[in-house]
Structure formats: C-alpha cells, structure tokens
C-alpha cells in the first residue's frame, strides 16, 4: 500500500491584499489538508516578475522569482488556482506567471512545471457570472501546457456577500469548496500515488 500524501500548491491570480480569490484559495487549501493532503498557499504578490520578454530571458536567464516559483511547482503534484476575471479573461499576473514557468530550461522536458499536475480551478467575483468566462480561458490555457484540469469547477457570483475578513462566511459555499478540494486530493492520489509504488 502506498504512503503517498498529495502535495497541493494553492494561489490566486490576484495581488490585491483583500482579494476574494486569495481568501478562496486559502479556504480550498484548508479543505485539501482536511482531506489528507499537504497544502501550501502562496501569494503571487511575493513573487513579482517582469513582463515575459524573450530578449530579457536570453540576456539574463530566468528572473530570481521565476526560479523560486519553478521549485515550488516542481515540489507539488496538484494545484488550486483561484482566478479573478478581468475583462472576460484571466489576470495579467496569472498569465505572466504561467508564461515564465512554461519556459524550457536546458535539456529538460517541455512544460515540466505543469506536466500532469492536477488542477482545481475556482473563481470568485462580484459579477453575476462569478468569473466563469475567465475559467474557460484558463482551462484552455492549462490544457495546452499538459495540466490535468478537473471538470468540477466553481465560479462564485456575488462573492462579496459570501466572504468576510476571515474567509468564506457562507456555510453552503464552504462545504462546496471543501468537497471540491477533497475531489482534487482524490484525483491527485489516483494519478500520482501510483508513481510512488
């Protein structure tokens, strides 16, 4: 029997201090831990990156924060991404982070930071669609870099009424997020647990 314990990296595609999506990512990470995973929440604000530029990459290599993020991604088998919707798509900080981390280094396999990662996608928004359009774009993007995206996703409309300073205030929503996090743990174990036997 495998002693595999899923490792989950959780973050939001927002740098705003009181971001609803940061609160959502933290809550989902707590749900993953409750389901038996080891979960780490990071704030992309702590890893500022220049806009992706191949000239900059060629002249200076990967920025220091991209190197740090690469190591974190390589250490985890699953992802929780809470993605705000900006103008019907994903945020610039999220896209820029993905662009830097998708770069191939030396002789390594393409998209090694993302290949076969299992991802749960969430979104919280004050809007009526809850960030659903952005999740569609993010799903397509992640599929293209070999991420296994769970079909179960959650877009939360009128999210400003469902959160407080401590996180999710609505009990039904909290339960929904916990169930999705448990599903991520289950699928990550099913896919990656076999590799430890």
C-alpha positions as CSV (number, residue, x, y, z in Angstrom):
1,X,0.0,0.0,0.0
2,X,1.3,3.4,-0.9
3,X,2.1,6.0,1.8
4,X,1.7,8.8,-0.8
5,X,0.4,12.1,0.6
6,X,-0.7,14.6,-2.1
7,X,1.1,17.9,-2.2
8,X,-1.0,20.8,-3.3
9,X,0.1,24.3,-4.2
10,X,-2.7,26.9,-3.9
11,X,-2.6,30.5,-5.1
12,X,-4.8,33.2,-6.6
13,X,-4.4,35.2,-9.8
14,X,-4.6,38.4,-7.9
15,X,-2.1,40.5,-5.9
16,X,-4.7,42.7,-4.1
17,X,-4.4,42.5,-0.3
18,X,-8.1,41.8,0.4
19,X,-8.7,39.7,-2.7
20,X,-11.7,37.4,-2.6
21,X,-9.8,34.9,-4.7
22,X,-6.9,34.8,-2.2
23,X,-9.5,34.0,0.5
24,X,-11.0,31.4,-1.7
25,X,-7.6,29.8,-2.5
26,X,-6.8,29.7,1.3
27,X,-10.1,28.0,2.1
28,X,-9.6,25.5,-0.7
29,X,-6.1,24.7,0.6
30,X,-7.5,24.2,4.1
31,X,-10.1,21.8,2.6
32,X,-7.3,19.9,0.8
33,X,-5.4,19.5,4.1
34,X,-8.6,18.3,5.8
35,X,-8.9,15.7,3.1
36,X,-5.4,14.4,3.8
37,X,-3.1,16.5,1.6
38,X,-0.2,18.7,2.4
39,X,-1.2,22.1,1.1
40,X,0.9,25.3,0.6
41,X,-0.7,28.7,-0.1
42,X,1.5,31.3,-1.8
43,X,0.8,34.9,-2.7
44,X,1.9,35.9,-6.2
45,X,2.5,39.4,-4.8
46,X,5.5,37.9,-3.0
47,X,7.0,36.8,-6.4
48,X,6.9,39.9,-8.7
49,X,8.1,39.2,-12.2
50,X,8.8,41.4,-15.2
51,X,6.6,41.0,-18.2
52,X,7.7,38.0,-20.1
53,X,10.3,39.0,-22.7
54,X,12.4,36.5,-24.7
55,X,15.2,39.1,-25.1
56,X,15.4,39.5,-21.3
57,X,15.3,35.7,-20.9
58,X,18.2,35.3,-23.3
59,X,20.3,38.0,-21.8
60,X,19.7,37.4,-18.1
61,X,18.0,34.0,-17.8
62,X,15.0,33.3,-15.6
63,X,14.3,36.0,-13.0
64,X,15.0,35.0,-9.5
65,X,11.4,34.8,-8.5
66,X,10.6,32.6,-11.5
67,X,13.3,30.2,-10.3
68,X,11.7,30.2,-6.8
69,X,8.3,29.5,-8.3
70,X,9.7,26.8,-10.5
71,X,11.0,25.0,-7.5
72,X,7.7,25.3,-5.7
73,X,5.7,24.0,-8.7
74,X,8.1,21.1,-9.1
75,X,7.6,20.1,-5.5
76,X,3.9,19.8,-5.8
77,X,1.6,17.4,-7.7
78,X,-1.6,19.3,-7.6
79,X,-2.7,23.0,-8.0
80,X,-5.5,25.1,-6.6
81,X,-5.9,28.2,-8.7
82,X,-8.5,30.9,-7.7
83,X,-8.7,33.1,-10.8
84,X,-10.3,36.5,-10.9
85,X,-11.9,37.5,-14.1
86,X,-10.6,40.7,-15.8
87,X,-12.5,41.8,-18.8
88,X,-13.8,38.4,-19.5
89,X,-10.4,36.6,-19.2
90,X,-7.7,35.9,-16.7
91,X,-5.5,38.4,-14.9
92,X,-2.2,39.7,-16.3
93,X,-0.2,38.5,-13.3
94,X,-1.5,34.9,-13.7
95,X,-0.8,34.8,-17.4
96,X,2.6,36.3,-16.9
97,X,3.5,33.8,-14.2
98,X,2.4,30.9,-16.4
99,X,4.4,32.3,-19.3
100,X,7.6,32.4,-17.3
101,X,7.1,29.0,-15.7
102,X,6.3,27.3,-19.0
103,X,9.8,28.1,-20.4
104,X,12.1,25.1,-21.0
105,X,15.5,25.1,-19.3
106,X,18.4,23.2,-20.9
107,X,17.6,19.6,-21.8
108,X,14.5,19.3,-19.5
109,X,11.2,18.1,-20.9
110,X,8.8,20.8,-22.1
111,X,6.4,22.4,-19.6
112,X,8.0,20.4,-16.8
113,X,6.4,22.7,-14.2
114,X,2.9,21.9,-15.4
115,X,3.0,18.4,-16.9
116,X,0.5,16.1,-15.3
117,X,-0.3,18.5,-12.5
118,X,-3.9,18.0,-11.4
119,X,-5.6,21.4,-11.0
120,X,-8.8,22.6,-9.3
121,X,-10.0,25.9,-10.8
122,X,-12.1,28.3,-8.8
123,X,-13.2,31.9,-9.2
124,X,-14.9,34.5,-7.1
125,X,-16.4,37.7,-8.5
126,X,-19.0,40.3,-7.5
127,X,-20.4,39.8,-11.0
128,X,-23.4,37.7,-11.9
129,X,-21.3,35.0,-13.7
130,X,-18.8,34.6,-10.9
131,X,-15.7,34.6,-13.1
132,X,-17.0,31.8,-15.3
133,X,-15.7,33.3,-18.6
134,X,-12.2,33.6,-17.2
135,X,-12.2,30.0,-16.0
136,X,-13.0,28.9,-19.6
137,X,-9.9,30.7,-20.9
138,X,-7.8,29.4,-18.1
139,X,-8.9,25.8,-18.7
140,X,-7.9,26.1,-22.4
141,X,-4.5,27.5,-21.5
142,X,-3.7,24.9,-18.9
143,X,-4.8,22.0,-21.2
144,X,-2.3,23.3,-23.7
145,X,0.6,23.0,-21.2
146,X,-0.3,19.4,-20.1
147,X,-2.2,20.2,-16.9
148,X,-4.9,17.8,-16.0
149,X,-7.8,20.1,-15.2
150,X,-10.7,18.7,-13.0
151,X,-14.0,19.1,-14.8
152,X,-15.5,20.1,-11.5
153,X,-15.0,23.9,-11.1
154,X,-16.7,26.6,-9.1
155,X,-17.5,30.1,-10.2
156,X,-19.0,32.2,-7.3
157,X,-21.2,35.1,-8.3
158,X,-22.0,38.0,-5.8
159,X,-18.9,36.7,-3.9
160,X,-18.6,40.0,-2.0
161,X,-21.7,38.9,0.0
162,X,-20.3,35.5,0.9
163,X,-16.9,36.3,2.4
164,X,-15.8,38.1,5.5
165,X,-12.4,39.1,6.9
166,X,-11.6,35.5,7.9
167,X,-12.6,33.8,4.6
168,X,-15.8,32.1,3.5
169,X,-18.7,33.2,5.6
170,X,-21.4,31.2,3.8
171,X,-21.6,27.6,5.2
172,X,-23.0,26.1,2.0
173,X,-20.2,27.6,-0.1
174,X,-17.7,26.5,2.4
175,X,-19.0,22.9,2.1
176,X,-18.9,23.1,-1.7
177,X,-15.3,24.2,-1.7
178,X,-14.3,21.5,0.8
179,X,-15.9,18.8,-1.4
180,X,-14.1,20.2,-4.5
181,X,-10.8,20.2,-2.6
182,X,-11.4,16.6,-1.5
183,X,-12.0,15.7,-5.1
184,X,-8.7,17.2,-6.1
185,X,-6.9,15.2,-3.4
186,X,-8.7,12.0,-4.6
187,X,-7.7,12.6,-8.2
188,X,-4.1,13.6,-7.4
189,X,-3.7,10.5,-5.3
190,X,-5.2,8.3,-8.1
191,X,-2.8,9.8,-10.7
192,X,0.4,10.4,-8.8
193,X,0.1,7.9,-5.9
194,X,0.7,5.1,-8.4
195,X,4.1,6.5,-9.2
196,X,5.3,6.0,-5.6
197,X,4.5,2.3,-5.5
